[in-house]
Amino acid sequence: MPAQGNYIKRNNLLQISALELDTFLVFMESEYQFKLKWYNSASAERRLRKTIKNLQLNSLSQLQASLQSGTISFQRFLSEFTVNVTQVFREPESLKDLKNNVLPFFRKELDIKVLLVGSSSGAELATLCIILKENGLLERSKILATDISENILREAYKPKIQKSELIEGHENYLIAGGYRELDHYFLSAGAQAYLDESLLEKVEFKTFDICHSELEDRFDLVICKNVLIYFQYDEQHHLINNLSRHMKDKSFLALGEKESILRLQKLNDVFSLVSGNFNIYRKN
Ligand SMILES: C[S@@+](CC[C@H](N)C(=O)[O-])C[C@H]1O[C@@H](n2cnc3c(N)ncnc32)[C@H](O)[C@@H]1O
């Protein structure tokens, strides 16, 4: 492959020059208000390389040109760039903690508003609906399931998992405090299983970028798991501040098991710790 602009290919690894990257970061923000510059640079560069390869392009400059000309849409770019790995009843110990230390606060609430951020293809939404159902809260809840990627969020409209995932999922479901068979909530269709649609009656969907605070509502519980890990540590307080604008006083924030915000001192006055091991916080 010949060298092209700032682009060179060494050892089969597509190289991205500093200039090319800086230009792309500015373009992303000015054109789409997408704060790519806040993402962890090592993982963002890996994802950009993968995106360029999957879209059968040769360089980051070519990707930018394709976006500018409309040959590739921003949403198509996001489908490639974002990491959408998810799993039903992922991080079950932390779900158990949520069930034991947060849900009891909602026992007398008539209108429980839950925001799911970075919900990906729907396994986490299915998990949440099942937990709320088993704790007698689903009928009184309104869930807003969001993701920055429209395409992945569309998959969450009808959450489905591979039947093989039900086996591990069931083990995690029991650890999280489930008390029946997980497949009770799924309808089998060939090698796949779809979440029982009656569990989704209280769910709405919306694209939402955690880098901005653009939602009108305020929530009692915000779940944002395995999203912060893709961002630079120094920028995470912006993201948490954005989320906190959508939280009622005394509401709860559940993050992923690797996403402690305890070291973000700017947030010490905003949140109190509910569960140190599992990164559950309460807004002061
Ligand atoms: C690894 S998945 C986590 C899915 C799910 N929360 C879980 O823990 O299984 C990360 C999700 O975050 C979404 N995401 C990435 N950047 C985002 C942003 N700026 N705002 C909102 N969601 C974002 C991705 O599209 C992806 O679906």
PDBQT file of the ligand as one rigid body, heavy atoms in Angstrom, charges set to zero:
ROOT
HETATM    1  C1  LIG A 301     -19.271  -2.164  26.548  1.00  0.00    +0.000 C 
HETATM    2  S1  LIG A 301     -20.876  -1.561  26.194  1.00  0.00    +0.000 S 
HETATM    3  C2  LIG A 301     -21.630  -1.721  27.798  1.00  0.00    +0.000 C 
HETATM    4  C3  LIG A 301     -23.019  -2.227  27.692  1.00  0.00    +0.000 C 
HETATM    5  C4  LIG A 301     -23.749  -2.405  29.009  1.00  0.00    +0.000 C 
HETATM    6  N1  LIG A 301     -23.831  -1.171  29.744  1.00  0.00    +0.000 N 
HETATM    7  C5  LIG A 301     -23.082  -3.461  29.844  1.00  0.00    +0.000 C 
HETATM    8  O1  LIG A 301     -22.448  -3.141  30.857  1.00  0.00    +0.000 OA
HETATM    9  O2  LIG A 301     -23.199  -4.636  29.470  1.00  0.00    +0.000 OA
HETATM   10  C6  LIG A 301     -20.585   0.204  26.086  1.00  0.00    +0.000 C 
HETATM   11  C7  LIG A 301     -21.760   0.955  25.455  1.00  0.00    +0.000 C 
HETATM   12  O3  LIG A 301     -21.537   2.356  25.645  1.00  0.00    +0.000 OA
HETATM   13  C8  LIG A 301     -21.966   3.041  24.480  1.00  0.00    +0.000 C 
HETATM   14  N2  LIG A 301     -21.286   4.340  24.415  1.00  0.00    +0.000 N 
HETATM   15  C9  LIG A 301     -20.050   4.632  23.977  1.00  0.00    +0.000 A 
HETATM   16  N3  LIG A 301     -19.825   5.943  24.027  1.00  0.00    +0.000 NA
HETATM   17  C10 LIG A 301     -20.948   6.506  24.530  1.00  0.00    +0.000 A 
HETATM   18  C11 LIG A 301     -21.328   7.837  24.812  1.00  0.00    +0.000 A 
HETATM   19  N4  LIG A 301     -20.509   8.874  24.568  1.00  0.00    +0.000 N 
HETATM   20  N5  LIG A 301     -22.562   8.068  25.318  1.00  0.00    +0.000 NA
HETATM   21  C12 LIG A 301     -23.418   7.038  25.543  1.00  0.00    +0.000 A 
HETATM   22  N6  LIG A 301     -23.118   5.744  25.283  1.00  0.00    +0.000 NA
HETATM   23  C13 LIG A 301     -21.892   5.483  24.782  1.00  0.00    +0.000 A 
HETATM   24  C14 LIG A 301     -21.585   2.103  23.342  1.00  0.00    +0.000 C 
HETATM   25  O4  LIG A 301     -22.330   2.353  22.173  1.00  0.00    +0.000 OA
HETATM   26  C15 LIG A 301     -21.868   0.729  23.960  1.00  0.00    +0.000 C 
HETATM   27  O5  LIG A 301     -23.140   0.252  23.625  1.00  0.00    +0.000 OA
ENDROOT
TORSDOF 0
